[in-house]
Amino acid sequence: MSIVVTGSTGHLGRHVVEQLLEKVPAEQITAVVRDEAKGADFAARGVKLAVADYNAPETFGSLFSAGDKVLLISGNEFDKGRVGQHKVVIEAAKAAGVALLAYTSAPGSLTAALADDHRGTEEALLASGVPFTLLRNGWYHENYTENLAPVLEHNAVVAAAGDGRVSSASRADYAAAAVAVLTGEGHENKTYELGGDEAWSFAEYAAELSKQTGQEIVYSPVSVEALTGILTGAGLPGPLAAILAGVDASIEKGELVVSTGDLSRLAGRPTTPLADAIAAAVKG
């Protein structure tokens, strides 16, 4: 039996594998990679590598074994039909008879277009009959803190979220929840709504940035259309810009406030405060 992690060299996947290494022997972990070189550091620590690509179904043909626990980390190729990509993994997992397939989805409250692929994948997973866990991940701190340069340059946080609030948490927090499911018992056919312990507004985010940088940073709310234009002007493809701006519209409606406490319960600790993520980014 193995714990198999797809997308294992991505931002979230790396956290998951690192935290698994703290809990189970390396030989029980299989890291699925598209580029073997990117997983070399894991291999050096005894993790098994499996080379496979969502876009090449045959590469998943014999990747799973009966009794495996699998974490399907959602793909980020928005233009390649993510539901179809995910179905490749689901069908291979079903054929192998895996014990559990956990999927990183989106909050059930999210109506933005970003959630469409997640809902489609959830439907396919439930229809497959494979024992599942839905990890409905909320927003990540890093969606904001990893791109502070334009904010600090213009002294402004620009968003189309009005006074909406976000229950974000760190990638490490969401990884801890996934690891708890993969290494624990009793998570079959469960759905977890995951978000940070404290919701924040963009005005509060700007105030915290001001406090930690010594710069006066203001929150500048804009329309969804204006934000879409700003993002395309910064080089994002139009469809992706529209998806991201649509998330802000959902934030204004309160759709990214997750108050279940599932994330801190699964992680076994409080979630990382936004202020800590900002501090790490500012120091970095």
Backbone bond lengths (Angstrom), bond angles and torsions (degrees), N, CA, C in turn:
res aa  C-N    CA-C-N  psi(-1)  N-CA   C-N-CA  omega(-1)  CA-C   N-CA-C  phi
1 M - - - 1.460 - - 1.520 110.29 -
2 S 1.328 114.13 141.78 1.456 119.63 -178.65 1.522 109.52 -134.95
3 I 1.309 116.10 155.62 1.463 121.68 167.76 1.518 106.15 -99.86
4 V 1.332 116.74 118.93 1.462 121.81 -172.91 1.529 108.89 -109.89
5 V 1.326 116.29 129.02 1.468 121.43 -178.98 1.517 109.05 -118.99
6 T 1.340 117.17 116.34 1.463 119.40 174.35 1.524 108.55 -82.60
7 G 1.333 116.52 160.55 1.468 119.70 -179.95 1.511 111.94 58.11
8 S 1.334 115.81 34.72 1.470 120.24 -167.77 1.523 114.52 -72.51
9 T 1.330 118.10 -14.84 1.473 118.45 178.09 1.524 111.37 -103.67
10 G 1.339 116.93 7.98 1.460 120.25 173.85 1.519 110.91 -79.19
11 H 1.322 115.84 -179.37 1.479 120.84 -175.91 1.526 111.53 -58.32
12 L 1.329 117.09 -51.23 1.467 120.38 -178.79 1.525 110.77 -74.74
13 G 1.336 117.12 -42.11 1.461 121.81 -177.19 1.518 113.17 -56.71
14 R 1.321 116.12 -40.56 1.484 119.14 179.72 1.528 110.91 -62.40
15 H 1.323 116.12 -42.27 1.473 119.10 177.38 1.523 110.68 -60.80
16 V 1.337 116.24 -41.91 1.466 119.89 -178.46 1.530 110.69 -62.41
17 V 1.332 116.88 -48.72 1.470 119.92 -178.37 1.531 110.39 -63.61
18 E 1.321 116.95 -42.88 1.475 120.03 179.52 1.538 110.59 -59.23
19 Q 1.331 116.34 -43.04 1.465 118.97 -178.76 1.530 112.09 -74.23
20 L 1.330 117.10 -31.04 1.469 119.20 174.14 1.523 110.62 -62.88
21 L 1.333 116.53 -38.94 1.468 120.86 -179.01 1.532 112.03 -61.85
22 E 1.328 116.22 -22.09 1.470 120.17 177.34 1.531 111.66 -80.33
23 K 1.350 116.52 -14.33 1.474 119.52 -172.33 1.517 114.70 -116.77
24 V 1.333 117.68 -29.67 1.473 119.94 -176.72 1.525 109.26 -133.47
25 P 1.339 117.71 156.96 1.471 120.22 177.32 1.529 110.93 -60.36
26 A 1.320 115.45 143.82 1.468 121.36 -176.18 1.519 112.17 -56.33
27 E 1.339 117.11 -35.11 1.471 119.34 -176.30 1.523 112.47 -69.43
28 Q 1.334 117.13 -10.66 1.475 120.20 176.77 1.532 112.02 -89.22
29 I 1.325 116.86 -1.84 1.468 120.97 -176.61 1.522 109.65 -109.45
30 T 1.330 116.08 130.78 1.464 121.37 172.16 1.524 108.57 -115.54
31 A 1.321 116.18 120.34 1.462 122.18 178.86 1.524 108.75 -98.78
32 V 1.331 115.92 118.17 1.464 120.29 178.38 1.523 108.61 -86.34
33 V 1.322 116.13 125.68 1.464 121.61 -177.02 1.530 109.32 -131.35
34 R 1.308 115.93 153.56 1.466 119.44 171.07 1.522 110.07 -89.99
35 D 1.337 114.67 -32.99 1.466 121.22 -178.56 1.531 107.73 -118.96
36 E 1.326 115.66 109.82 1.466 119.80 -174.63 1.526 112.17 -58.08
37 A 1.333 116.29 -34.09 1.473 120.08 -178.13 1.527 111.45 -61.40
38 K 1.328 116.24 -33.64 1.469 119.25 -177.90 1.524 111.77 -70.24
39 G 1.340 117.18 -19.37 1.458 120.73 178.46 1.513 113.58 -100.14
40 A 1.328 116.74 10.65 1.473 120.57 -175.18 1.530 111.77 -59.17
41 D 1.328 117.36 -37.14 1.469 119.67 -178.79 1.531 110.63 -66.57
42 F 1.329 116.65 -35.16 1.466 119.30 176.46 1.536 110.63 -68.88
43 A 1.323 115.39 -44.52 1.468 119.61 -179.73 1.522 110.89 -58.93
44 A 1.329 115.97 -38.21 1.469 120.79 -179.66 1.523 111.37 -63.55
45 R 1.323 117.08 -21.18 1.470 121.24 -179.84 1.531 111.59 -99.19
46 G 1.342 116.52 7.07 1.457 120.01 174.27 1.515 115.39 98.58
47 V 1.343 116.81 1.30 1.470 120.17 177.37 1.529 108.87 -73.70
48 K 1.334 116.90 138.32 1.465 119.62 175.59 1.527 109.00 -76.45
49 L 1.314 116.54 140.26 1.465 120.85 175.83 1.521 109.40 -108.30
50 A 1.324 116.21 140.25 1.461 121.91 173.09 1.521 107.10 -128.88
51 V 1.315 116.60 124.41 1.464 120.93 -178.80 1.522 108.74 -90.86
52 A 1.333 116.20 119.22 1.466 121.02 -179.66 1.522 108.82 -155.19
53 D 1.327 115.07 157.72 1.459 121.83 -176.13 1.520 108.37 -137.09
54 Y 1.332 116.75 129.83 1.464 121.36 177.98 1.538 111.67 -52.77
55 N 1.332 116.32 -30.47 1.469 120.69 -175.90 1.529 112.87 -84.83
56 A 1.322 116.86 -1.10 1.475 121.39 178.91 1.532 107.96 -128.94
57 P 1.331 117.35 84.98 1.472 121.11 -173.39 1.522 114.22 -52.61
58 E 1.330 116.97 -32.97 1.466 119.08 -176.86 1.531 112.15 -64.01
59 T 1.339 116.92 -23.21 1.470 119.60 -178.58 1.525 111.77 -71.52
60 F 1.333 116.62 -17.75 1.469 120.35 177.24 1.530 111.92 -94.98
61 G 1.335 116.73 -0.78 1.459 121.98 -172.31 1.516 115.25 -50.69
62 S 1.329 117.41 -47.55 1.470 119.49 -176.98 1.520 111.28 -123.70
63 L 1.335 115.45 27.29 1.465 119.34 -173.92 1.529 112.08 -76.80
64 F 1.324 117.11 -35.15 1.462 120.97 -176.79 1.525 111.19 -98.22
65 S 1.326 115.08 155.36 1.470 121.58 175.86 1.519 109.28 -125.21
66 A 1.323 116.05 158.50 1.468 120.50 177.62 1.526 109.58 -55.70
67 G 1.327 116.29 134.58 1.460 120.48 177.56 1.509 114.79 89.66
68 D 1.334 118.16 -7.12 1.473 120.39 178.17 1.529 111.00 -64.87
69 K 1.319 115.33 149.41 1.462 121.04 166.28 1.525 106.35 -105.52
70 V 1.318 116.19 129.96 1.459 121.31 -172.54 1.525 109.96 -120.85
71 L 1.314 116.89 135.23 1.466 121.88 169.67 1.517 107.81 -107.96
72 L 1.333 115.70 113.93 1.459 121.50 175.48 1.522 107.40 -94.22
73 I 1.331 115.49 103.63 1.466 120.08 176.14 1.525 107.04 -84.72
74 S 1.319 115.91 124.39 1.468 120.06 -174.85 1.519 110.78 -56.57
75 G 1.329 115.54 140.68 1.459 121.11 179.67 1.519 111.58 -70.66
76 N 1.322 116.32 165.49 1.469 119.68 179.55 1.529 112.40 -119.08
77 E 1.336 116.12 16.07 1.463 119.63 177.97 1.531 108.20 -92.38
78 F 1.329 115.20 83.77 1.464 120.80 -173.03 1.531 112.23 -61.96
79 D 1.324 116.15 -22.21 1.464 119.84 -174.39 1.537 112.63 -96.21
80 K 1.332 117.98 5.24 1.470 119.72 -174.53 1.523 113.87 -115.36
81 G 1.326 116.50 16.32 1.464 118.69 178.23 1.513 111.95 72.89
82 R 1.338 116.02 74.01 1.467 119.21 -172.27 1.529 112.58 -64.48
83 V 1.326 117.45 -34.79 1.467 118.47 -179.64 1.531 110.11 -61.95
84 G 1.323 116.05 -42.81 1.470 119.91 176.97 1.516 111.93 -62.02
85 Q 1.334 116.71 -40.30 1.468 120.86 177.70 1.526 110.15 -61.55
86 H 1.330 115.69 -45.96 1.463 119.75 -177.59 1.525 111.71 -66.52
87 K 1.336 115.99 -34.96 1.471 119.64 178.74 1.525 111.85 -61.43
88 V 1.331 116.89 -31.24 1.470 120.96 176.40 1.527 109.72 -56.67
89 V 1.335 115.87 -44.69 1.464 121.20 -179.13 1.525 110.46 -70.45
90 I 1.324 116.61 -43.54 1.463 121.04 -178.46 1.528 110.37 -60.86
91 E 1.332 116.19 -45.15 1.472 119.64 -178.41 1.527 111.65 -66.45
92 A 1.335 116.82 -38.57 1.468 120.00 177.76 1.531 110.42 -66.81
93 A 1.330 116.02 -38.15 1.466 120.54 179.09 1.530 110.78 -66.40
94 K 1.323 116.17 -39.81 1.475 120.61 178.69 1.530 110.27 -64.36
95 A 1.331 115.56 -46.06 1.468 119.69 -178.36 1.520 111.80 -61.28
96 A 1.333 116.35 -33.39 1.468 120.59 -177.70 1.526 112.81 -82.10
97 G 1.328 116.25 -19.92 1.464 119.02 -177.12 1.512 113.06 77.11
98 V 1.342 116.36 46.32 1.470 119.11 -179.69 1.525 110.20 -67.70
99 A 1.325 115.59 157.01 1.461 121.00 -177.78 1.522 111.77 -78.86
100 L 1.336 116.11 -30.00 1.464 120.53 -175.97 1.522 109.20 -160.55
101 L 1.337 115.91 138.74 1.458 120.59 171.25 1.526 107.29 -124.29
102 A 1.327 116.33 112.10 1.464 121.49 177.20 1.528 108.25 -97.09
103 Y 1.326 116.09 138.76 1.471 120.77 -176.35 1.525 110.16 -126.56
104 T 1.333 116.37 132.60 1.469 120.82 177.34 1.522 108.89 -84.43
105 S 1.317 115.26 102.68 1.456 122.53 -175.43 1.529 110.34 -104.04
106 A 1.332 116.25 -156.31 1.468 122.61 179.13 1.526 108.30 -124.95
107 P 1.333 117.45 158.26 1.467 119.56 -178.07 1.524 112.26 -53.34
108 G 1.318 115.74 142.26 1.460 120.50 -179.76 1.515 112.65 -63.19
109 S 1.328 116.82 -22.63 1.465 121.42 -179.19 1.532 112.81 -80.72
110 L 1.337 117.38 -11.25 1.468 120.58 -173.32 1.528 110.98 -80.52
111 T 1.338 116.51 119.63 1.468 120.65 179.41 1.529 112.57 -102.55
112 A 1.338 117.48 -5.68 1.463 120.84 -179.24 1.529 110.74 -60.03
113 A 1.333 115.43 157.68 1.471 120.73 -178.29 1.521 111.99 -56.46
114 L 1.330 116.96 -27.76 1.468 121.21 178.61 1.532 111.29 -54.75
115 A 1.337 116.01 -30.57 1.469 120.04 -175.55 1.525 112.92 -80.65
116 D 1.332 118.22 -14.08 1.471 120.34 -172.86 1.528 112.30 -59.03
117 D 1.335 116.70 -46.57 1.469 120.20 -179.72 1.524 111.06 -64.05
118 H 1.324 115.63 -35.32 1.470 119.06 179.43 1.529 110.61 -67.06
119 R 1.330 116.79 -42.64 1.468 119.58 179.03 1.536 109.75 -63.44
120 G 1.331 116.57 -41.86 1.460 120.35 178.80 1.516 111.68 -61.84
121 T 1.323 116.61 -39.94 1.473 120.92 178.75 1.524 110.51 -68.40
122 E 1.334 116.78 -42.07 1.467 119.84 178.03 1.533 110.77 -58.53
123 E 1.336 115.92 -43.39 1.476 119.69 179.84 1.528 110.87 -61.56
124 A 1.330 116.06 -42.57 1.471 119.94 179.37 1.522 110.87 -65.06
125 L 1.317 116.35 -39.24 1.463 120.55 -178.86 1.531 110.69 -67.40
126 L 1.317 116.74 -44.09 1.465 119.59 179.59 1.528 110.83 -65.98
127 A 1.321 116.75 -38.13 1.468 120.49 -179.93 1.525 112.33 -68.78
128 S 1.335 117.16 -23.47 1.473 121.30 -175.42 1.523 112.73 -71.33
129 G 1.326 116.58 -25.44 1.464 119.67 -176.19 1.517 113.96 83.42
130 V 1.329 118.06 -1.22 1.470 121.78 177.33 1.532 108.65 -71.46
131 P 1.325 119.40 135.05 1.466 120.05 174.19 1.539 109.21 -56.57
132 F 1.332 116.56 130.24 1.467 119.51 -170.34 1.523 111.51 -129.54
133 T 1.320 114.53 160.28 1.458 121.92 163.15 1.522 106.43 -134.09
134 L 1.326 116.55 127.47 1.459 120.51 175.78 1.525 108.40 -96.51
135 L 1.322 115.35 114.77 1.463 122.37 176.23 1.527 106.42 -99.20
136 R 1.322 115.85 91.51 1.461 119.75 -175.59 1.527 109.35 -83.51
137 N 1.335 114.03 85.53 1.461 121.02 -175.25 1.522 111.69 -70.62
138 G 1.340 115.03 130.85 1.455 120.21 170.94 1.525 110.52 -76.42
139 W 1.313 114.93 -160.76 1.463 120.90 -175.25 1.526 110.50 -77.77
140 Y 1.329 116.12 151.90 1.469 121.54 179.48 1.529 110.64 -96.07
141 H 1.352 116.61 140.13 1.470 119.97 170.45 1.531 110.39 -51.13
142 E 1.331 114.29 -41.94 1.476 119.55 -172.29 1.531 112.76 -64.47
143 N 1.348 117.36 -18.44 1.470 118.79 175.05 1.527 110.29 -58.88
144 Y 1.318 116.20 -25.23 1.463 121.28 179.65 1.526 112.30 -105.54
145 T 1.329 116.48 -46.49 1.464 119.23 -170.67 1.533 113.50 -74.80
146 E 1.340 117.47 -18.48 1.469 118.65 179.30 1.527 113.10 -82.32
147 N 1.321 116.49 -4.58 1.460 118.99 -177.65 1.529 110.28 -132.71
148 L 1.331 115.25 54.57 1.461 119.89 -175.87 1.526 113.59 -82.98
149 A 1.335 117.95 -16.31 1.475 120.05 -174.15 1.529 112.88 -52.82
150 P 1.347 120.18 -52.12 1.470 118.50 -179.50 1.523 113.15 -65.76
151 V 1.334 116.80 -31.26 1.469 120.78 178.50 1.535 109.57 -64.38
152 L 1.329 115.72 -46.63 1.466 120.45 -177.95 1.529 111.46 -72.07
153 E 1.317 115.55 -29.55 1.476 119.24 179.37 1.527 110.97 -70.05
154 H 1.334 116.03 -40.48 1.467 120.24 -175.57 1.532 113.06 -101.27
155 N 1.356 116.32 -1.48 1.466 121.43 -177.82 1.532 112.16 53.74
156 A 1.319 115.03 38.06 1.468 118.68 -178.64 1.521 111.35 -149.03
157 V 1.327 115.18 137.96 1.465 122.70 168.54 1.523 106.27 -96.62
158 V 1.310 116.41 115.33 1.468 120.88 -177.66 1.530 108.73 -106.48
159 A 1.325 117.36 124.41 1.463 121.65 179.17 1.524 108.90 -153.99
160 A 1.319 114.87 158.48 1.472 120.87 178.96 1.520 109.97 -106.79
161 A 1.319 115.10 40.13 1.463 120.56 -171.20 1.522 113.83 -108.49
162 G 1.318 117.53 3.86 1.458 119.60 -179.80 1.521 111.65 54.60
163 D 1.334 115.19 -133.52 1.468 120.60 178.04 1.530 111.78 -96.55
164 G 1.339 116.21 15.36 1.465 120.30 -178.00 1.517 112.62 -62.71
165 R 1.323 115.26 158.11 1.457 121.69 -178.22 1.525 110.16 -117.60
166 V 1.340 115.16 156.72 1.463 122.35 -176.51 1.528 109.26 -129.69
167 S 1.334 116.71 128.63 1.480 121.05 174.31 1.527 108.09 -94.71
168 S 1.307 117.10 68.68 1.472 118.82 -177.85 1.527 110.43 -84.87
169 A 1.324 114.45 164.52 1.466 122.41 176.92 1.525 107.31 -150.29
170 S 1.309 116.46 171.18 1.467 119.31 -177.62 1.528 111.00 -80.46
171 R 1.319 116.07 158.53 1.472 119.39 175.41 1.527 110.40 -58.25
172 A 1.329 116.23 -37.22 1.474 119.51 179.68 1.524 110.99 -61.90
173 D 1.344 117.25 -33.81 1.463 120.68 177.96 1.529 110.55 -65.58
174 Y 1.339 115.79 -48.18 1.472 119.59 -179.74 1.542 110.53 -64.76
175 A 1.331 116.25 -35.84 1.467 120.10 177.14 1.526 110.23 -63.03
176 A 1.321 116.64 -39.68 1.472 120.36 -179.76 1.524 110.84 -62.06
177 A 1.331 116.93 -37.91 1.468 120.40 177.70 1.526 110.34 -65.59
178 A 1.328 116.36 -43.14 1.466 120.20 179.04 1.524 110.89 -62.37
179 V 1.320 116.65 -42.27 1.467 121.05 -179.51 1.532 110.33 -64.99
180 A 1.323 116.67 -38.19 1.469 119.79 177.83 1.526 110.49 -61.18
181 V 1.323 116.75 -40.28 1.466 120.86 179.12 1.524 110.69 -69.11
182 L 1.331 116.98 -42.52 1.466 121.27 -176.15 1.527 112.71 -70.74
183 T 1.318 117.27 -27.11 1.469 120.38 -176.24 1.526 112.26 -106.86
184 G 1.338 116.76 -6.39 1.463 119.89 -177.20 1.519 112.30 -103.82
185 E 1.318 115.32 -170.25 1.464 121.96 -179.37 1.528 109.55 -124.77
186 G 1.325 115.05 158.38 1.464 120.23 172.14 1.511 115.56 81.95
187 H 1.329 117.17 19.27 1.469 119.85 -178.72 1.530 112.65 -102.49
188 E 1.330 116.98 5.22 1.468 120.00 -177.64 1.527 110.72 -65.60
189 N 1.334 113.89 135.07 1.471 122.35 174.85 1.533 112.26 58.05
190 K 1.334 114.50 37.48 1.470 121.53 177.07 1.536 109.40 -113.22
191 T 1.314 114.32 151.34 1.467 121.38 175.22 1.519 108.19 -120.41
192 Y 1.325 116.37 126.97 1.462 121.37 179.24 1.526 109.59 -116.09
193 E 1.335 115.50 126.89 1.466 121.61 175.70 1.530 106.98 -93.90
194 L 1.317 115.77 113.25 1.464 120.19 -167.99 1.532 111.99 -112.21
195 G 1.319 115.24 130.40 1.462 121.00 176.49 1.511 109.78 -162.57
196 G 1.310 115.91 168.36 1.463 121.36 -178.41 1.526 112.22 -69.51
197 D 1.320 115.93 159.54 1.465 121.60 -177.96 1.528 112.22 -67.21
198 E 1.336 116.64 -31.32 1.465 120.82 -175.23 1.527 109.95 -120.62
199 A 1.331 116.26 123.12 1.471 120.27 173.92 1.533 109.06 -84.55
200 W 1.326 116.27 147.48 1.470 121.36 -178.92 1.523 110.17 -134.60
201 S 1.330 115.11 157.75 1.460 120.98 175.95 1.523 109.03 -103.28
202 F 1.310 116.53 164.59 1.469 119.44 -179.42 1.523 111.59 -68.72
203 A 1.330 117.24 -28.67 1.466 119.44 174.71 1.532 109.98 -64.77
204 E 1.337 115.85 -40.03 1.469 119.78 177.95 1.528 110.92 -68.32
205 Y 1.315 115.64 -36.95 1.473 120.47 176.87 1.526 110.44 -61.82
206 A 1.334 116.51 -45.65 1.469 120.57 178.94 1.526 110.71 -63.19
207 A 1.334 116.34 -38.82 1.469 120.08 179.46 1.524 111.19 -65.21
208 E 1.321 116.97 -40.51 1.478 120.71 178.54 1.523 110.57 -66.57
209 L 1.331 116.79 -40.46 1.471 120.02 176.15 1.526 110.53 -60.85
210 S 1.327 116.24 -42.89 1.468 120.43 179.15 1.521 110.37 -59.92
211 K 1.319 115.42 -45.41 1.464 121.36 -178.53 1.526 111.20 -60.59
212 Q 1.329 116.60 -42.41 1.463 119.97 -172.70 1.539 113.55 -85.15
213 T 1.336 117.26 -21.18 1.475 119.56 -178.53 1.519 112.77 -103.76
214 G 1.334 116.24 -17.09 1.461 119.09 -175.61 1.517 113.11 77.58
215 Q 1.325 116.71 3.51 1.463 121.44 175.72 1.525 108.66 -98.03
216 E 1.334 115.53 151.79 1.466 118.40 175.02 1.520 108.79 -87.68
217 I 1.333 115.33 104.96 1.464 121.20 -176.69 1.519 108.47 -111.68
218 V 1.321 116.04 128.57 1.461 120.42 -176.59 1.522 109.91 -110.59
219 Y 1.326 115.09 157.70 1.463 120.57 172.95 1.524 107.97 -91.38
220 S 1.309 116.13 125.13 1.453 122.04 -179.26 1.536 109.12 -115.68
221 P 1.342 116.98 94.14 1.467 118.51 179.94 1.528 111.35 -73.54
222 V 1.320 115.74 138.09 1.469 121.08 179.89 1.533 108.08 -131.73
223 S 1.333 116.24 171.89 1.459 120.05 176.93 1.526 110.25 -77.54
224 V 1.319 115.74 162.86 1.462 120.83 176.88 1.531 109.88 -58.88
225 E 1.326 116.12 -40.87 1.472 120.11 -179.77 1.524 111.10 -63.66
226 A 1.335 115.37 -42.76 1.467 119.21 -179.97 1.526 110.90 -64.46
227 L 1.339 116.74 -41.88 1.462 119.67 -179.91 1.530 110.63 -65.14
228 T 1.323 116.83 -39.87 1.470 120.33 177.30 1.522 110.11 -58.32
229 G 1.326 116.47 -42.27 1.469 121.15 178.06 1.517 112.62 -65.03
230 I 1.327 115.81 -40.30 1.474 120.22 178.90 1.533 110.13 -63.34
231 L 1.335 115.87 -44.25 1.467 120.13 -177.64 1.528 111.93 -67.55
232 T 1.338 117.09 -40.79 1.476 118.88 177.51 1.521 109.72 -67.59
233 G 1.335 115.92 -35.08 1.466 119.60 177.13 1.520 112.09 -64.00
234 A 1.347 115.37 -27.24 1.471 120.15 179.12 1.524 111.73 -85.32
235 G 1.355 116.14 0.85 1.464 118.91 174.03 1.514 115.54 107.83
236 L 1.344 117.82 -0.03 1.470 118.72 178.94 1.528 110.11 -76.55
237 P 1.334 117.35 143.06 1.468 119.53 174.37 1.534 109.78 -59.77
238 G 1.328 116.85 145.41 1.457 121.78 -177.42 1.512 114.74 -51.45
239 P 1.355 118.26 -49.58 1.467 118.85 -178.81 1.537 113.55 -60.57
240 L 1.334 116.64 -38.99 1.467 120.06 179.97 1.529 110.23 -69.63
241 A 1.348 116.79 -40.40 1.465 120.65 177.42 1.526 110.59 -59.15
242 A 1.332 115.94 -41.41 1.469 120.30 179.80 1.528 111.07 -65.62
243 I 1.331 116.90 -38.81 1.470 120.88 178.45 1.528 110.57 -63.02
244 L 1.338 116.69 -45.60 1.466 120.62 -178.25 1.524 111.30 -67.28
245 A 1.331 116.71 -40.69 1.468 119.91 177.39 1.524 109.99 -64.99
246 G 1.331 116.68 -34.61 1.463 121.11 177.41 1.519 112.31 -63.58
247 V 1.324 116.54 -32.58 1.468 119.99 175.85 1.529 109.94 -63.70
248 D 1.335 116.64 -40.95 1.469 119.39 177.89 1.527 110.80 -60.45
249 A 1.333 116.62 -40.60 1.468 119.65 177.89 1.527 110.14 -60.77
250 S 1.327 116.80 -37.79 1.471 120.57 177.20 1.521 111.17 -68.47
251 I 1.330 116.40 -36.53 1.473 120.02 177.36 1.533 109.73 -60.60
252 E 1.346 116.36 -42.81 1.467 119.54 -179.74 1.523 110.72 -59.99
253 K 1.338 117.33 -32.04 1.471 121.62 179.71 1.529 112.46 -82.76
254 G 1.340 117.41 -3.09 1.463 119.90 179.28 1.516 114.61 87.66
255 E 1.346 116.47 14.05 1.474 119.46 -173.41 1.528 113.96 -78.96
256 L 1.338 118.43 -9.71 1.469 120.04 176.65 1.533 111.62 -110.59
257 V 1.326 115.42 22.84 1.465 120.39 168.22 1.530 106.81 -95.22
258 V 1.325 115.98 116.79 1.465 122.28 -178.86 1.529 107.29 -119.34
259 S 1.326 116.26 114.86 1.472 118.81 -171.71 1.527 113.26 -117.76
260 T 1.335 116.50 22.81 1.471 120.15 -176.99 1.522 113.66 -74.11
261 G 1.338 117.09 -26.13 1.465 120.11 -173.05 1.519 113.42 77.75
262 D 1.347 117.41 3.86 1.473 120.55 -177.47 1.527 112.20 -59.71
263 L 1.338 117.21 -37.49 1.468 119.33 -174.12 1.523 111.49 -67.22
264 S 1.316 117.16 -50.22 1.474 118.33 -179.64 1.528 110.97 -67.26
265 R 1.351 116.63 -31.81 1.472 119.07 177.58 1.521 110.72 -64.28
266 L 1.333 117.28 -48.10 1.466 120.52 -179.57 1.530 111.33 -66.26
267 A 1.331 115.64 -41.62 1.469 119.72 -178.31 1.527 111.66 -70.24
268 G 1.338 116.27 -22.93 1.464 119.84 -179.65 1.512 113.23 77.62
269 R 1.333 115.91 20.43 1.472 120.71 179.90 1.526 108.05 -163.68
270 P 1.340 116.91 163.98 1.463 118.57 174.98 1.532 111.07 -63.30
271 T 1.320 116.53 152.74 1.465 119.31 177.46 1.526 110.19 -75.21
272 T 1.320 115.56 160.45 1.468 122.44 -177.11 1.529 110.55 -69.88
273 P 1.331 118.99 124.79 1.468 119.61 178.11 1.529 111.34 -64.64
274 L 1.330 116.31 148.69 1.464 120.74 177.52 1.531 110.62 -57.79
275 A 1.329 116.77 -36.84 1.463 120.30 -179.14 1.532 111.34 -59.27
276 D 1.340 116.98 -35.84 1.465 120.44 179.14 1.537 110.61 -68.16
277 A 1.317 115.36 -38.97 1.479 119.27 179.07 1.511 110.67 -67.19
278 I 1.326 116.92 -38.79 1.469 120.63 177.18 1.525 109.41 -64.41
279 A 1.332 116.65 -43.76 1.470 120.11 -179.79 1.524 111.58 -59.28
280 A 1.340 115.97 -43.70 1.464 119.93 179.52 1.529 111.09 -64.07
281 A 1.327 116.18 -38.94 1.462 119.66 -179.10 1.521 112.04 -70.60
282 V 1.323 116.52 -38.90 1.476 120.84 -179.12 1.521 109.91 -67.74
283 K 1.347 116.44 -39.94 1.470 119.85 179.11 1.520 110.68 -69.14
284 G 1.362 115.13 -35.73 1.456 120.03 -176.61 1.500 112.74 -68.22
